[in-house]
Amino acid sequence: MDQELARRWLDTAVAEARAGLAEGGIPVGAALYGPDGTLLGRGRNRRVQDDDPSTHAETAAFRAAGRQRSYRGTTMVTTLSPCWYCSGLVRQFGISRVLVGEARTFHGGHEWLAGHGVEVVVLDDPGCVAMMRAFIEDRPALWNEDIGDE
């Protein structure tokens, strides 16, 4: 994948993550792009804001994209390695590629996805790493709740 395009798409997810943080939530953002590069949907983790444990960034972006006839050729962009729940969503609906901002602070299911034919690109973006590290340091209890490690 073209690195310049990957960075532009990641910027969309980062903007969502920052918006979530500003709302008092967990700073994870995502965006779903179509095969032609069209932004289909974007979203952020809203577990705290909506009191809904199922509203992860990837699910929010997926829902915002609306019903698609096929997800073949689409790219899910996320600031953080997707958890098992979101990895399952990618696999269930046949999303072709996952672009990950960083996997240092949380190593989710992206290797599992790669093992099942999903193209995975980990950018190891320093800004994504710094944002999550700062959040984890400032709000460790909320972070542990989010990853199911109470």
N, C-alpha and C positions, 0 to 999 in steps of 0.2 A: 504494500500500500504506500502511496506517495506520502512522505513524511510531512510535507507542508499542508496537505489536505487533512491528514490525521490531526495535526495540531489545531487547525481551524475548527474541526469537528469537536475536538476536546474542549476548546474554548466555550462552546455552547454548554457542555456538561458542567464545566467549572463555574460558569455564571449561575447555573441552577444550584450548584453546591453552595456557593456564596449566599445566594438568596435564602436557602434553607437555614444556613448558619445565622443570618441576620434575623430570621424569624424565631430563633431559639431552638432550632432543630439540629439534626445530624447533617454535617456538610458532605453529602454524597449527591452528585447530580448525574443525569443521564440524558441521552438523546438517541432517537432511532432515525436512521437515515435510509432512504430508499436506494435501490440499485442505481438509479440515475443521479444520486447525490442530493435529492430533495429531502429536506427536513420533514419527517412525518410526525414526530412528536417529541416533546421534551418534558422532563420532570425532575423532581427532587424527592429525597427521602422526607416523608411527612408523617412519620410515626408519631412524633411528639405533637406536632401542630394539630393533627386530625384525631389523635388518640386511637390510631388504627395501626396495629402491628404489621399489616400486610402492605402498607404503602411505602414500598422501597422505591428508590430512584428509577430503577429499571422498569418496575411495574407501572409507575406513574407515566413514564415516557411511552411505554407500550399502550397503555390505556388512552393517552392523549393522541396517539397515532390513529386510533379508531380501527375499525375492522378492515383488514387487508385481505385480498383474495389469496395471496401467497406472501410469505415472508422470505422466500428464496432471494438471495442477493442483497438482503438488508444488512445493515451494520448497527449493532447496539454499541454506543459509546458510553462509557461509565468512568467516573473519576477514580473508582476503587474496584478491585477485583470483585466480581459478583459472588454473592453468597450462594449457598446451595439452592435456595428458593428461586433466586433470579437466574441461576444457571439452568435450573429445570425449565423455567419459562423459555429461555433461549433454545434449549433442546426440543422442548415440546412443540414449538411453533416453527422450527427450522430456520431460525435466524442464522445467516451464513457466516457472519464475522462479528467478533467482539473486540473492541478497541478499549484497552484498559489504561487509565491514567497512571495508576500505581498499584503495586501488590506487596509493598514492604510492610505496611502497617496492618494489613489483613490479606491473607492468602486464601482466597475463596476457591471457587470451582473452575477457574479458567483452564487449568491443566486437564481436568476431566473433560471439559468441552473440547479442547484440542484433540484429545484422544478419541472423540466421537465425531471428528470431521469438521468441527467449527474452526475457522481461521481465527487465531487469537494473536493480537498485537499488543504487547505490553510496552508502553512508552517510557515508564519509569520517570514520570514528570516530577521535577523537584518541587514545583509549586503545589502539586497534589499531595506529595509526601509531607511537605511542611504544614499544609492546612490540616491534614488528618493528625499529624503528631501534636500540633498545638491543641486541637480539639480533645484528643485523648488525654493530654496532660491536664487540661482545664476541666474536663467533665468525665472522669474515668468511670463513674457509676453509670452514667447514661450510655457511654460507649459499650460497657460490658453488658448492659441490658440489650442493646441493639444487636450485638453479635451472639447473644444467648449464653454469655459467660458470666452470669450473675455471681 
